[in-house]
Amino acid sequence: VVATQINGKNIIIPPDIMTLKQDEAAEKEFILQHASFFQPGDIFDACSEPEEGHYWKATYGSEWTSHAPNAATVEYNAFLRDTTDIANSTLHLKGIQGVITTIRSTNSFFATHPKVLEQATVNKFGYITVDSYPDQFTTDPTNAANARLKELQTIENIWHLPIVIGEMGYSNNVDVNDTTQQAVLKAEFEALVPLSYLAGVNYWVGAGTNTSGGYTHIFAVVNGIWSLRPAAHELSAFYQSKLCGHASAILTDRSIPSWLVALSLSVHLAGSFRSYKLLFDNC
C-alpha cells in the first residue's frame, strides 16, 4: 500500500496499482536491461494510452478529467513528458541514438480536449497520436469513412500539427464478415489518402481470431494454416500508395518520415505486448 497526500487529502494507492514513480522506475530498468531491443528508427511509446491506467481513478476519482485543467490533468501531462525524457536519457546512457520517443498515443477524448491535453505536452512531441475507433458501431462504409474524417478534422482544427493514427482497426466491436470489413476499410483508406496533415497510420490487429481482441484481424487461421482476409489487400494498397509517394523520407533522431506506416501485430510475449512492424516499401 502506498500513501500519498494530494490537495491536503490522504490518498491510499492499492498495492496492485503502480504509482507513477514506480512506472517510471520500471521503464528505466526495462531499457537498461534490454538495450539490445532498440535500434535507430524504432518507435518507443513508454506508456501507450496512459489515461487507461487505474492510478488516475484510484487517486483522483472517476471524474478526474472534469473541470480541467486540474491537479489530475497536470500530473497526467507531466507524466507523459517525463516518461519521454526518461526514455531519451536512458537510451542515450546506453549509447543508443535515433529511437523515436515522441509518438505518444492517447485515446480520442484526450486528443480532442485541449483543456485536458496541455499545449506544452503537444509542443514537446510535435505530433498528435490518437488511438481511434470512430467506426466501431457501423457497418456502412460511407458512415465509417465520414466518422473517421470528422474526428481527424476536429483534431486538426484544434492543434494544427501532424497526426498519427496510433491504432485503427475494423471492426472493433461488431463481428463483420470479410465483405463488410473490406468495404469499410477500403472506404476509410480512400478517405485518408489526400489528408496532408496525416503523418502515419498503425493498423491494430489481433492474432487472427474473433477471440483475440475485437474483430479487427486481417489474417485468418484454419487448421493451423494462415491466410489473408480480403481487407489485407486494401491495407497493403493504402500503404503502398503513401510510401511510394514519399520514398525519400528519412528517419532521424528527432523526426519521423513524412509518411510513417506500420502494421502492428499484437502478441503476448513474456506477459507483455510486443509490436512487430511490417512495412510495405517495395515501391
Summary of the structure (lengths in Angstrom):
residues: 283
radius of gyration: 19.5
end to end distance: 55.0
largest distance: 60.1
contacts: 829
relative contact order: 0.10
helix: 39%
strand: 21%
